Amino acid sequence: MSDNDLAVLLDHHLIRTCIARLARGEDRRDAELVTAAFWPDATTDFGIFAGTFDEYLAWVVPGSPAITVTQHTLGQTLTELDGVVAVAETHVTAYHRVNMGTEERDSVIGGRYLDRFEKRGAEWRIAHRTMLYDWLRDDGVSTDWSQGLMGAPFSGDHFTGKSVGDHSEAFFSGTGG
């Protein structure tokens, strides 16, 4: 394998890691993780929101208080490199639990991120993101699984996820098991 092949593999890895870091940042409403994925002069267009990076960050963090749980699951990423610019299409399935005031509802969106990356120095970050929506499923009223699953109770209160303040924060900070 040549040095150029290794450099291409590393670039692909760094781009995919950036996309994964951003998904975690959005799910956890973590401004530091989101910021690390975009260049400060980046722009976004989600169809329901378009703007500069600063405007996007103010929109996604803290996010809507009505969305109590969100999870972005990433599928395949096709990346095409051209020097210090790359384009990547990543499939995403995004689950959202939405508090409607009288009930919580579950919905799932399937779509694709179209990202234009730029490499500045040794770092790849997003310069522009566009979201494409392929499908939406409304699963209706949420099932209350907060006390356990399939009739078995949870052995602690840290097993249920939420957008902010769940066990994953302690896990990643080194204070949780």
C-alpha positions in Angstrom: 0.0 0.0 0.0 1.4 3.4 -1.0 1.7 6.5 1.2 -1.0 8.1 -1.0 -3.3 5.2 -0.4 -2.8 5.5 3.4 -3.5 9.3 3.1 -6.7 8.7 1.3 -7.8 6.1 3.8 -7.0 8.5 6.6 -9.0 11.3 4.9 -12.0 9.0 4.6 -11.7 8.0 8.2 -11.4 11.6 9.4 -14.5 12.7 7.4 -16.6 9.8 8.7 -15.5 10.5 12.3 -16.5 14.1 11.8 -20.0 13.1 10.7 -20.4 10.7 13.6 -19.1 13.3 16.1 -21.7 15.8 14.7 -24.6 13.2 15.0 -23.6 12.7 18.7 -23.4 16.4 19.2 -26.8 17.0 17.8 -28.4 14.1 19.8 -26.8 15.3 23.1 -27.2 19.0 22.2 -23.5 19.4 22.8 -22.2 22.7 21.3 -18.6 21.7 21.6 -19.0 18.5 19.5 -21.2 20.3 16.9 -18.7 23.2 16.7 -15.8 20.8 16.1 -17.6 19.4 13.0 -18.1 22.7 11.2 -15.8 25.5 10.0 -16.8 28.8 11.5 -17.8 30.2 8.1 -19.9 27.1 7.2 -23.5 27.3 6.1 -26.4 24.8 6.4 -29.7 24.2 4.7 -32.2 21.8 6.3 -35.2 23.0 4.3 -37.0 24.1 7.5 -33.9 26.1 8.5 -31.0 27.6 6.5 -28.3 29.9 7.8 -24.7 30.5 8.9 -23.0 28.2 11.3 -23.7 30.5 14.3 -27.4 30.6 13.4 -27.4 26.8 13.0 -25.7 26.3 16.4 -28.2 28.6 18.1 -31.0 26.5 16.5 -29.7 23.0 17.2 -28.3 23.7 20.7 -30.3 23.8 22.9 -32.8 22.4 20.4 -36.5 22.2 20.8 -37.5 21.4 24.4 -40.5 19.5 22.9 -38.0 16.9 21.5 -37.2 14.9 24.6 -35.2 12.2 22.8 -33.5 12.1 19.5 -31.2 9.6 17.8 -29.4 10.0 14.5 -28.3 6.6 13.1 -25.8 6.9 10.3 -25.8 4.6 7.3 -23.2 4.4 4.5 -21.2 7.4 3.5 -20.0 7.9 -0.1 -17.1 10.3 -0.1 -15.3 11.8 -3.1 -12.0 13.5 -2.5 -10.6 16.3 -4.6 -7.5 17.7 -3.0 -8.6 19.8 0.0 -12.3 19.6 -0.8 -14.5 16.5 -0.5 -18.2 15.8 -1.0 -20.0 13.2 1.1 -23.5 11.7 1.0 -24.5 10.0 4.3 -27.7 8.1 4.8 -29.4 9.0 8.1 -32.4 7.6 10.1 -33.4 10.1 12.7 -35.8 9.2 15.5 -37.5 11.9 17.5 -39.8 11.7 20.6 -41.9 14.8 20.5 -43.8 16.1 23.5 -47.1 17.4 22.0 -48.3 18.8 25.4 -51.0 16.2 26.0 -49.0 13.2 24.8 -45.6 12.2 23.4 -45.3 10.9 19.8 -42.6 9.0 18.0 -41.5 9.9 14.5 -38.7 8.7 12.3 -37.2 10.5 9.3 -35.1 8.9 6.6 -32.8 11.1 4.6 -29.4 12.0 3.4 -26.8 14.6 4.4 -25.0 16.2 1.5 -21.8 17.6 3.0 -19.1 19.7 1.4 -15.9 19.3 3.4 -12.8 21.4 3.4 -9.4 20.3 4.7 -7.6 23.2 6.4 -4.3 22.2 7.7 -4.7 18.6 8.7 -8.3 18.8 9.7 -11.5 18.1 7.7 -14.7 19.9 8.7 -18.0 20.7 7.0 -18.1 23.9 5.0 -21.8 23.3 3.9 -24.5 20.8 4.7 -27.8 20.2 2.9 -30.4 17.8 4.3 -32.5 15.7 1.9 -35.7 14.0 3.2 -36.6 10.7 1.7 -39.4 9.6 4.0 -41.1 10.3 7.3 -43.0 7.8 9.5 -45.3 8.9 12.4 -45.4 6.0 14.8 -48.1 7.7 16.9 -48.3 7.9 20.7 -45.0 6.8 22.4 -44.8 3.7 24.5 -43.7 4.4 28.0 -40.7 2.2 28.4 -39.1 4.3 31.1 -39.6 1.8 33.9 -38.3 -1.3 32.0 -38.7 -3.5 28.9 -40.9 -6.5 28.1 -42.2 -6.7 31.7 -38.7 -6.6 33.3 -37.9 -3.5 35.4 -34.6 -1.6 34.9 -32.2 -2.1 37.7 -31.3 1.6 37.9 -32.6 4.9 36.6 -29.7 5.5 34.1 -30.8 3.1 31.4 -33.2 5.4 29.6 -31.7 7.9 27.1 -32.7 11.6 26.7 -31.3 14.5 24.8 -29.5 16.2 27.7 -28.2 14.7 30.9 -28.3 11.0 30.3 -25.7 8.3 31.3 -23.7 8.7 28.2 -22.3 12.1 29.5 -20.9 10.3 32.6 -19.7 7.5 30.4 -17.7 9.8 28.1 -16.4 11.9 30.9 -14.9 8.8 32.6 -17.1 9.0 35.7 -19.5 6.3 34.6 -19.2 2.6 33.9 
